[in-house]
Amino acid sequence: MGAPLALGVAGLGRAFTIMLPTLTRHPRVKLVAAADPRAEARARFEADFGYRACDSVEALCADRSVDAVYVATPHEHHAAHAIAALRAGKHVLVEKPMAITLDEARSMVDAARENRVQLLVGPSHSFDAPIARTRAMIAGGAYGRVRMIHAMYYTDFLYRPRRPAELDTAQGGGVVFSQAAHQVDIARLLAGGMATRVRAMTGAWDDARPTEGAYAALLAFDGGAFASLTYSGFAHYDGDEAFDGIGELGQRKDAAAHGAARRSLAAVRGADAEAAAKNERNYGGAAFRAAAAEWHEHFGSIVVSCDRADLRPTPQGVWIHADAGRHFEALAGPAIPRAEVIDEFCGAIESGEPAVHRGEWGLATLEVCLAMLASAREAREVELHHQVAP
């Protein structure tokens, strides 16, 4: 392994906050620059890392010391910021969803190809080690073909502090853009990627949070497999209870904090105050705390039904419910959280070969998310035309 990849970060908000333990501990990357409009975040970055932080993504992309850019800006800016970096000759890791329209996503894929650099979309929970182990079990063939996937997660997502754009579907807000990308990525990865059609319904049940907060979708795949995907960001039930209180990021949750998001939000008055409350939790804010993971991340309950077994990934490993009984294949806890994301990104750069979560893969997942919105809006099944295999 050569010198670490010199990485610049576009956006020091929530996504960066979650990725920070990975980026500071992984030996294959080194944080050397950042861009963010918030002075307090820039000051914190410069104090923590001793490198320059600028107030524009354009300035970051012009920095010759930067080999690659992690685009973690708000959804509505992903395409413009990723394309700026790609055209500057930088490899790009862009948060999901990669964009909010298929035209934007195509432009990103084209920019990566034209400038001969790598474009990776993630992290999503399809990178999680238990999902990768489940995929390897399927590929091994011992349990037969995938026939059905069921994914379900209940959270208080919609009642955490949000910027106005996060509550506006047209700007990439709502749970279909933010959360369905996780479940769709997982289902596509485990079922072979080639989805054919989708039928969905969505729920927008709180006038004060005017975007989709819940969905249910049925996704069909080439070869006959299908997946049912259910998510609620309105939930009072905490889906992490299914994993004995292990949270989405692999951390032990405080059971006494149940309902805290709604209680905290009730004390906030106005959009500006809510956005400020979110910034307080982000990098550079007074309430910022780096995540600490003991187990692998997860995205709720997932059951993969094969011919001869049902496979159930968990934060600690994979349950195999087979003809002869059930057993658990444990996985060691993560030495570095989300290491799989950096390994895939750096591996693609070093080999020059397309990664699993390449731009075309992210476009295909975005197509499903957009089809879910269209299906719910128009009360019809929507066919898919831009799917790719892993």
N, C-alpha and C positions, 0 to 999 in steps of 0.2 A: 504494500500500500504506500502510495506516494504522499505528497503534502496534502493536508486537508483542503477541501473545497472552500474557497473564499466566498462566503455567503452574505448578501445584503438582504435586508428585510424591508418590504414595502408594507407599512402598517403595523403599529405596535399595540393593537387593540386586543380583543378577547382571544382571537385565534392564536396570535403570537404568545399571549399569556399562557395558553395551554401547551404550546409547542416549546416554550422556553426550556423546560428541563431536558428535552431531547437535544435542542440545539447547543446547549452549554456542555453536555456530557458526551455527545457522540464524537468519537475521534476522527470521523471522516469529514466533518465540517467545522468551520471557524467563522464566527460572526465578526464581520469587519466593517459593516456600514448599515445604516437604517434611514428610513424616511417616515415622518409622521407630522401631521399639522399641529399636534399638541406639544407645546414647549416643555411641559413637565415630563412627557415621555421621552423626548429627545435628550433632556438633561439627565434622566435616569440611565438611558442607554450609554451615554458618553461617560458617566461616572462608573457604570458597571463594567464596561468593556474597553474603555480608553480609545474608542474609535469615533469617527465623525457621524453625526446624525443630522440629516438635512430636512427641510420642510417640504420637499417635492419629490415625487417619484422620478421625474425627469432628471433631476440632479443625481439621484442615486444611480440611474441607468448610465449616466455619463462617467461614472467613477471607474477608472481603468483597473483599480485594484479588486473589483468585484467580478467573480467568475459566474455567479448564479444569483438569481433573485427569488426569494420566497414572497409571493404575492398574497398578503393577508389583509388587504384593504376590504371595505364593504363590498357586498356582492355586486352592486351596480357599477363598480369601478374595475372589477376583475379583468374584463376584456381589454380596456384601454391600457391598464397598467402592465398586464402581461405582454401585450403586443409591443409596447414601448421597450420593455426589457428584451424581448426576443429580437427585435430589430436592431438593438444595440449589441447583439451577439452574445447575450447572456442566456444560459440555461434557466428554465423557469419551473419552479414548483408552485402551483396555484391552488389555493383553497377551493374546496367544493362549495357551491356549484361553480363550475369553471366559468360560467357566464349566465346571462338570463335570457338569451335568445340563441337559436341555432345559428343564425348568421354571424353573431359574435364568436361563437365557438368555432365555426368554420374558419373565420379570419385568424383566430389564434393558431389553429392547426396549420394553416397555410404559412403563417409567419414563422413557425418553428421549422417547417420543411424548407422554406426559401432561404433561411439563415443558417441551416444545418446545425441546429441546436436542439436539445431535448426539452420537451414539455411534458410534465407529469402533473396529474390532477389528484390532489389529496392534501392531508390525510382524510380518508373515510374509514369507517370501521371494517371495511373489507380488507384492510391491511392487518387487522388484529391477528395475533399468533393463533388463537383458537380457531379462527375462521380459516387460516392457512392450513392448520392441521386437519380440519374437517375436509377441506378441498383435497388434501393429499390422500386421505382415506377413500374419498370417492374415486380419485384417479387410480388408486391401487386395484380397484375392481372387485374386492372381496365382498362388497355389499350390494353389488349390482348398480343399476341405473338410478339416477335421481328421478323421482316421480312427482314429489310435491314438497314445497317449502312453506312453512308458516312462520312469519315474523311478527312480533307484537311488542310494543313498548308504550308505557304510560308515564308521563312526566309533567312537571309544572312549567314547561318551556315558555309558554306564552306570558307567564306572570313574572318572569325575570326582567330586570330593567332593560329597556329597548330604546334605540334611536327611532325617530318617526319613520325612516325608510324601512326599518325591520318590520313595521306593521302595515306596509304598503306592498301588496303583491306585485304591482307594476315595477317596483324597484328591487325585486328579488326578496321581498319579505314573506313571512309566513312559513309554516312547517313543511310545505311541499318542497320549496327550494332548500331550506336549511336542513331538514331532517330526513325527508324521503330519499335524498341522495345516498344516505348511509344504507338504508334497507335495500334500495334498488341495486346499489353496488354489490352488496352481499349476495343477494338473490341471483344477480347476473353472473357473478363469479362462480357460484356453486352449481348453477344450472347450465353453464357453458356459454353464457353471454348473449346468445342469439334470441332475444325476446321478439315476439311477433305482433302482439296486440295487448291492449290494456283497457280495463273498465274500472272506473274509480268514482268514489263519492268523497266530498270534502265537507268539513263543518266549520262555519264561522259564526259562533254562537254568542259572542260578546261584542256589543256595539262599541265598547270602549277600546277594543283591540281588533280593528276592522280588517282582519286578514284570516286566512285559513289557519285554524289551530288544531285540526284533526283531519285524518283521511283514512279510508279503507280502499284498497286496490287489489284487483285480481290481474296477474300478469302471466301471459301464456308464452311458452318457449317452443322453438323449433324442436321437433321430436316428441312433443306431447306433455312435457313437464309443465307444471304451473306453480305460481307462488301467490300466497295471500299476504298482504302487507297492511298492518294496522298500526296507527300511531295517534296518540292524543297528547297534546300539549296543554290541555285544559284540566288534566287529571288531578283528582284528590287522592286516588290510589297511587302509590309510588311503585313503579315497575321494578325498582331495585330490590324490593322485598323478595322477589323470586330468587335473588342471589345472596340472601342473608345480609342485606344492607351494603353490599359492595356496589359502589357507584359506577356510572358510565366510564369514568376516567381511571378505574381500578383502585379507588381509595375507599377506606372504611367510612361510612356516613354516620353522622350523629342522629340517632333516631328521634331525639328531642327536638331537632330542627325541622321536623315534618310540618309543612304548611308555612314555613318562614317566608317563602317568596311572596305569597299573597299578602301576608301581614306587613312585610316591608313595603310592598308596592302601594298598599292602602295609605301609607303615610306620605307618599310622594304626590305633589300637586303640580301638574302641567308637564308638557313634553320636554321643555328645557330642563326641568328638575330631574326628570327620569333619565334623560341622556347624561346629565351630570352624575347621577347615581351609578350609571353603568361605567363611566369613565373612572370613578373612584375605585372600582374593582379591577380595572385594567392596569397594565404595566404603567408605572409612573404615578398611579393614584394612591391615595392614603390607605385604602383598604386592600391593595394588591397583596395576594399571597400566591406563591408558586405552588402548583399542584404536586402532590406526592403520591405516587402509585405503588401499591404493594403487590397488586395482582394485574392481570391483563385487562385492558379496556373491553367493553362490551356495548351492545346496543339492544338490550332487552332480550326477550325469549325468542329463540330460533330453534325450530325442529326441521330437520331435513329427512324426508321419508324416501328411503331407497328400497329396492326389491327385497333385501334381506335384513335390513336394520333401519332404525331411526337414529339419527345422529344429532346430538344436542350440545353445541359449544357453550361453555361457561367461562367466567373470568379465570378459572383455575385449571381448565382442561376441557376434555370432550367426553360426554357420556355416550356409550354405544349400547343401544337397546336392540339386541339381535335375537334370532330364533332360539339360541341356546341359553339366553339369559342376558343380563346386562353387566357391563363393567365400565370403569372410569379410567381414562388415559390422562394422567396428570401432566401438566406442563410446569416447568420451573417458572417462577415469577420473573418479570422483565428486569434485566440488569440496567437497561436504559429504556425508558418509556418511548414508545413509537419508533424504536430503532428500525423497524421494518421499512418505514417511509424513507428514511435517509439511505438505508442500504439499497433500496430499489432505485432511488434517484441517482445516487453516485454510481451504482452499477451500470445504469443506462448511459451515463456520461462517459464512463471509462471504456465500455464496450462498443459504444456507438450504435447499439441495437435498441429497438423500441422496447419500452417497459410494458408490463401488463396494464398499468394505470396511465398509459400514454394519452395524448390529447384526443385521439379518436375514441378511446374508451370513455373518457369524460364526456365527450359529445353524445355518445350513445346513452349514457346515464341521464344526461340532461334531457335528451329526447323523451325518455320515459317520464320524467318529472313534468315536462310540459304537456305530454299526452294525458297525464293524470288530471292536470288542471283543465284541459280541454274536454276530457271525458265527463268530468263533474259538471262543468259549465253547460255542456250541450246534451247531457244525458244520453251518451252513446259510447259504443266501443270505438277505440282509436287504433288504427294500424300503425306499425312502426317500420321505418325504412332505412335507418342509419345504424343498425346494430353491428357489433364486431365481437369476435371471440377473444378470450384472454390470450 
